[in-house]
Amino acid sequence: MVKGKPLLDEKGQIIGLIGINFDIHERRTRETLFEAIIENTSDEIWTVDKQHRLTAFNTLFQKRLTDAFGIVVTAGLDLPALFDQLQLPDIASRYRKWYNTCMDGQEVIETERYRVDENAMYREIRFNPIRENGQVTGVSVFSRDITRQVKTTQEIVDLKNLLQNVMDSSLTAIMTFKAIRGNKVKLPTWSGSLSTIKPQRSSAKVRER
């Protein structure tokens, strides 16, 4: 890339041109590599500046925002302000809090729950400070779908609870059986209320001392 500046004489007439040649090949290579990385992932990725304005984003993020809210996503878009306009103050407040915490130099990891066609969905969102010369200048955000992991974890918990209930029921049945044997209670063969069941007296005589 070449930048030029006219060279003027004492009367203000152009007598020449000062040119400066910048080699931007390395910068373009970095930008191309960055674009390739963020576009070839299943994560939604975006970055914001200190004013919460979008500075970069991948196609997945752009598509989900467009599908969800019917908007055109462009650089400079303020997401929290957009959520305020869409009458979603809770979401706007959460994102402002997460951005500001990250601007203070802290990494933020949050789980977001939402619904699609009455089905619960979950996303893990990571906010990372962007530092330049030791100063935080923005935030990079990575959002990924963790619905399958959350539901699998819940199924495991439900199964453990079910097994625990079975074990507790079995233990109760064993203790009840032992108690019945200890009291020598014979269960009647006829149907009726459990309240009519009474221990039978033993026919054996008890010796008196």
C-alpha positions as CSV (number, residue, x, y, z in Angstrom):
1,M,0.0,0.0,0.0
2,V,1.3,3.5,-0.9
3,K,0.3,6.7,0.7
4,G,1.2,10.0,-1.1
5,K,1.5,13.6,0.0
6,P,2.0,16.6,-2.4
7,L,5.3,18.6,-2.0
8,L,4.6,22.3,-2.3
9,D,6.9,25.3,-2.9
10,E,6.8,28.6,-1.1
11,K,3.9,29.8,-3.3
12,G,1.9,26.7,-2.6
13,Q,2.4,25.2,-6.0
14,I,2.9,21.4,-6.3
15,I,6.4,20.6,-7.3
16,G,6.5,17.0,-6.3
17,L,5.1,14.1,-4.4
18,I,6.2,12.4,-1.3
19,G,5.3,8.7,-1.3
20,I,5.5,6.2,1.5
21,N,5.2,2.5,0.8
22,F,3.7,0.2,3.4
23,D,4.0,-3.5,3.3
24,I,0.6,-4.8,4.4
25,H,1.0,-8.3,3.1
26,E,1.7,-9.6,6.6
27,R,-1.4,-7.9,8.0
28,R,-3.6,-9.2,5.3
29,T,-2.2,-12.7,5.9
30,R,-3.1,-12.4,9.6
31,E,-6.6,-11.1,8.7
32,T,-7.2,-14.0,6.2
33,L,-6.0,-16.5,8.8
34,F,-8.3,-15.0,11.5
35,E,-11.3,-15.1,9.1
36,A,-10.6,-18.7,8.2
37,I,-10.4,-19.7,11.9
38,I,-13.6,-18.1,13.0
39,E,-15.6,-19.3,9.9
40,N,-14.5,-22.9,10.2
41,T,-15.9,-23.7,13.7
42,S,-19.2,-24.7,15.2
43,D,-19.0,-21.8,17.7
44,E,-20.5,-18.4,17.3
45,I,-17.8,-15.8,17.6
46,W,-17.9,-12.1,17.9
47,T,-15.8,-9.2,19.4
48,V,-16.8,-5.8,20.8
49,D,-14.9,-2.7,21.7
50,K,-15.1,-0.8,25.0
51,Q,-18.4,0.8,24.0
52,H,-19.9,-2.7,23.4
53,R,-20.0,-2.2,19.6
54,L,-19.4,-5.1,17.3
55,T,-16.0,-5.1,15.7
56,A,-15.9,-8.6,14.1
57,F,-18.1,-11.6,14.0
58,N,-18.5,-14.9,12.1
59,T,-21.4,-16.1,9.8
60,L,-22.9,-18.3,12.5
61,F,-23.4,-15.5,14.9
62,Q,-24.7,-13.2,12.1
63,K,-27.2,-15.9,11.0
64,R,-28.5,-16.7,14.5
65,L,-29.1,-13.0,15.3
66,T,-30.8,-12.4,12.0
67,D,-33.0,-15.5,12.4
68,A,-33.9,-14.7,16.0
69,F,-34.6,-10.9,15.7
70,G,-34.9,-10.2,11.9
71,I,-32.1,-7.6,11.9
72,V,-29.1,-6.9,9.7
73,V,-25.9,-7.5,11.7
74,T,-23.1,-5.0,10.9
75,A,-20.0,-3.7,12.6
76,G,-20.7,-1.0,15.1
77,L,-24.0,-2.7,16.3
78,D,-24.4,-2.3,20.1
79,L,-26.0,-5.6,21.3
80,P,-27.2,-4.4,24.7
81,A,-28.8,-1.3,23.1
82,L,-30.4,-3.6,20.5
83,F,-31.9,-5.8,23.3
84,D,-33.3,-2.7,25.0
85,Q,-35.0,-1.6,21.7
86,L,-36.5,-5.1,21.4
87,Q,-38.0,-4.8,24.9
88,L,-35.6,-7.4,26.4
89,P,-34.2,-5.5,29.3
90,D,-33.1,-8.6,31.3
91,I,-30.9,-9.8,28.4
92,A,-29.5,-6.3,27.8
93,S,-28.6,-6.0,31.5
94,R,-26.9,-9.4,31.6
95,Y,-24.8,-8.7,28.6
96,R,-23.7,-5.3,29.9
97,K,-22.7,-6.9,33.2
98,W,-20.7,-9.6,31.4
99,Y,-19.0,-7.2,29.0
100,N,-18.1,-4.8,31.9
101,T,-16.8,-7.6,34.1
102,C,-14.6,-8.7,31.2
103,M,-13.4,-5.1,30.5
104,D,-12.1,-5.2,34.1
105,G,-9.8,-8.0,33.0
106,Q,-11.8,-11.0,34.2
107,E,-12.8,-14.0,32.1
108,V,-16.6,-14.7,32.3
109,I,-18.2,-18.1,31.6
110,E,-22.0,-18.3,31.6
111,T,-24.7,-20.7,30.6
112,E,-27.7,-19.3,28.7
113,R,-31.0,-21.2,28.6
114,Y,-33.6,-20.4,25.9
115,R,-36.4,-22.2,24.0
116,V,-36.8,-23.2,20.4
117,D,-40.2,-24.7,19.4
118,E,-40.9,-25.4,23.1
119,N,-37.7,-27.3,23.5
120,A,-35.2,-26.1,26.1
121,M,-31.8,-25.2,24.6
122,Y,-28.5,-24.3,26.3
123,R,-25.4,-22.4,25.3
124,E,-22.1,-21.9,27.0
125,I,-20.8,-18.3,26.5
126,R,-17.2,-17.4,27.2
127,F,-16.1,-13.7,27.4
128,N,-12.4,-13.1,27.2
129,P,-10.6,-9.7,27.5
130,I,-8.7,-8.5,24.5
131,R,-5.4,-6.9,25.5
132,E,-3.2,-4.5,23.6
133,N,0.0,-3.2,25.2
134,G,-1.3,-4.5,28.5
135,Q,-4.6,-2.6,28.3
136,V,-8.0,-4.2,27.8
137,T,-9.4,-2.7,24.6
138,G,-12.4,-5.1,24.0
139,V,-13.9,-8.5,24.5
140,S,-13.9,-11.6,22.4
141,V,-16.9,-13.9,22.9
142,F,-17.3,-17.6,22.1
143,S,-20.7,-19.2,22.3
144,R,-21.4,-22.9,21.7
145,D,-24.4,-25.2,21.9
146,I,-24.2,-27.5,25.0
147,T,-27.8,-28.8,24.9
148,R,-26.7,-32.4,24.4
149,Q,-24.2,-32.3,27.3
150,V,-26.7,-30.8,29.6
151,K,-29.5,-33.3,28.8
152,T,-27.1,-36.2,29.0
153,T,-25.9,-35.0,32.5
154,Q,-29.6,-34.7,33.6
155,E,-30.4,-38.2,32.3
156,I,-27.5,-39.6,34.4
157,V,-28.7,-37.7,37.5
158,D,-32.2,-39.0,36.9
159,L,-30.9,-42.6,36.5
160,K,-28.9,-42.3,39.7
161,N,-31.9,-41.0,41.6
162,L,-34.0,-43.9,40.2
163,L,-31.5,-46.5,41.3
164,Q,-31.2,-44.9,44.7
165,N,-35.0,-45.1,45.1
166,V,-35.0,-48.7,44.1
167,M,-32.2,-49.5,46.7
168,D,-34.0,-47.6,49.4
169,S,-37.2,-49.4,48.6
170,S,-35.4,-52.8,48.7
171,L,-33.8,-51.9,52.0
172,T,-37.1,-51.0,53.5
173,A,-38.7,-54.2,52.2
174,I,-35.8,-56.3,53.8
175,M,-36.1,-54.5,57.1
176,T,-39.9,-54.9,57.1
177,F,-39.5,-58.6,56.3
178,K,-37.0,-59.1,59.2
179,A,-39.4,-57.2,61.6
180,I,-42.2,-59.5,60.6
181,R,-40.1,-62.6,61.2
182,G,-38.9,-61.2,64.5
183,N,-42.5,-60.6,65.7
184,K,-43.6,-64.0,64.2
185,V,-46.4,-62.4,62.3
186,K,-48.2,-64.6,59.9
187,L,-49.8,-62.8,57.0
188,P,-53.4,-63.9,56.3
189,T,-54.3,-65.5,53.0
190,W,-57.6,-63.7,52.7
191,S,-58.0,-60.2,51.4
192,G,-58.8,-57.4,53.8
193,S,-57.6,-54.3,55.6
194,L,-54.1,-54.4,56.9
195,S,-55.5,-53.0,60.2
196,T,-57.1,-56.4,60.9
197,I,-53.8,-58.2,60.9
198,K,-52.9,-59.2,64.5
199,P,-50.0,-61.3,65.8
200,Q,-51.1,-64.9,66.6
201,R,-50.3,-66.3,70.1
202,S,-47.9,-69.2,70.2
203,S,-49.4,-72.6,71.2
204,A,-46.3,-73.4,73.2
205,K,-46.6,-73.1,77.0
206,V,-44.3,-70.8,78.8
207,R,-42.7,-72.2,81.9
208,E,-42.9,-70.1,85.0
209,R,-39.9,-70.0,87.2
